[in-house]
Amino acid sequence: MEEKSLINKENKSLFEKIRNFFRSLFHKKEDTNVKEHIDIKQETSTSIIDEFKDKQTIVKLQQDYENGKIAEEDMDENDKQKLLELYKEQIKTLNDNINAYKNSLQGYKEKIVAIRKTEN
């Protein structure tokens, strides 16, 4: 009986050989980079979720405090500190918004003054 060869003969072009060489060279590095990237994304998403939950609890504490459900004496120092940080953050945001509105109003004022000068 005649044996048939099951070995595939590879007729690869030069381009395919070069491409395969670089694939084999960089394949392992890509896998580790992808795994590191996934780990970083998971850590980031976990920290974002934890931060959001903390923020949500602090805002709930703020609402309860402002509605009179919780007295200042009933809060521990940690809660007071978190609430103080929240108020500072909210004040900073409000000041930034006020400054943005002031700048836009200043721009409108300058446009009005320029229009009045051209009319005279």
C-alpha positions as CSV (number, residue, x, y, z in Angstrom):
1,M,0.0,0.0,0.0
2,E,1.0,3.4,-0.7
3,E,1.3,5.9,2.2
4,K,-0.2,9.2,1.7
5,S,1.6,12.1,3.3
6,L,-0.5,14.1,5.8
7,I,2.1,16.8,6.2
8,N,1.1,20.1,4.7
9,K,3.7,21.7,2.7
10,E,3.9,25.3,3.5
11,N,4.4,27.6,0.5
12,K,4.7,30.9,2.4
13,S,5.6,34.1,0.7
14,L,8.2,36.3,2.2
15,F,5.6,38.7,3.6
16,E,3.8,35.8,5.4
17,K,7.1,34.7,6.9
18,I,7.9,38.2,8.2
19,R,4.4,38.6,9.6
20,N,4.5,35.3,11.4
21,F,8.0,36.1,12.8
22,F,6.7,39.4,14.3
23,R,3.5,37.7,15.6
24,S,5.5,35.1,17.4
25,L,7.9,37.8,18.7
26,F,5.3,40.1,20.1
27,H,2.5,37.7,20.9
28,K,3.4,37.1,24.5
29,K,3.9,40.8,25.2
30,E,0.5,41.6,23.9
31,D,-1.1,39.1,26.2
32,T,0.6,40.5,29.3
33,N,-0.2,44.0,28.3
34,V,-3.9,43.1,27.7
35,K,-4.1,41.3,31.1
36,E,-2.5,44.3,32.8
37,H,-4.9,46.7,31.1
38,I,-7.9,44.6,32.1
39,D,-6.6,44.5,35.7
40,I,-6.2,48.2,35.8
41,K,-9.7,48.7,34.3
42,Q,-11.2,46.4,36.9
43,E,-9.4,48.2,39.8
44,T,-10.5,51.6,38.4
45,S,-14.1,50.5,38.0
46,T,-14.1,49.0,41.5
47,S,-12.7,52.2,43.0
48,I,-15.2,54.3,41.0
49,I,-18.1,52.2,42.3
50,D,-16.8,52.4,45.9
51,E,-16.3,56.2,45.6
52,F,-19.8,56.6,44.2
53,K,-21.3,54.6,47.1
54,D,-19.3,56.7,49.6
55,K,-20.5,59.9,47.9
56,Q,-24.1,58.6,47.9
57,T,-23.9,57.9,51.7
58,I,-22.5,61.3,52.4
59,V,-25.2,63.0,50.4
60,K,-27.8,61.0,52.3
61,L,-26.2,62.1,55.5
62,Q,-26.3,65.7,54.3
63,Q,-30.0,65.4,53.5
64,D,-30.8,63.9,56.9
65,Y,-28.8,66.6,58.7
66,E,-30.4,69.4,56.7
67,N,-33.9,67.9,57.3
68,G,-33.3,67.7,61.0
69,K,-33.4,63.9,61.2
70,I,-29.8,63.8,62.5
71,A,-28.3,66.2,65.0
72,E,-24.7,67.3,64.9
73,E,-24.2,65.7,68.3
74,D,-25.4,62.3,66.9
75,M,-22.6,62.2,64.2
76,D,-19.2,60.9,64.9
77,E,-16.0,62.8,63.9
78,N,-15.6,60.8,60.7
79,D,-19.1,61.7,59.5
80,K,-18.6,65.4,60.4
81,Q,-15.3,65.4,58.5
82,K,-16.9,63.8,55.4
83,L,-19.8,66.2,55.6
84,L,-17.5,69.2,55.9
85,E,-15.5,68.0,52.9
86,L,-18.8,67.6,50.9
87,Y,-19.8,71.2,51.8
88,K,-16.4,72.5,50.8
89,E,-16.6,70.7,47.5
90,Q,-20.2,72.0,46.8
91,I,-19.1,75.6,47.7
92,K,-16.1,75.3,45.3
93,T,-18.4,74.0,42.5
94,L,-20.9,76.9,43.1
95,N,-18.0,79.4,43.1
96,D,-16.7,78.0,39.8
97,N,-20.2,78.2,38.3
98,I,-20.6,81.8,39.5
99,N,-17.2,82.8,38.0
100,A,-18.2,81.1,34.7
101,Y,-21.5,83.1,34.7
102,K,-19.6,86.3,35.5
103,N,-17.2,85.7,32.7
104,S,-20.0,85.1,30.2
105,L,-21.8,88.3,31.4
106,Q,-18.5,90.2,31.1
107,G,-18.3,89.0,27.5
108,Y,-21.9,90.2,26.8
109,K,-21.1,93.5,28.4
110,E,-18.0,94.0,26.2
111,K,-20.1,93.2,23.1
112,I,-22.8,95.7,24.1
113,V,-20.2,98.4,24.7
114,A,-18.5,97.7,21.4
115,I,-21.9,97.9,19.6
116,R,-22.7,101.2,21.3
117,K,-19.4,102.6,20.3
118,T,-20.0,101.7,16.6
119,E,-23.4,103.3,16.7
120,N,-22.2,106.6,18.0
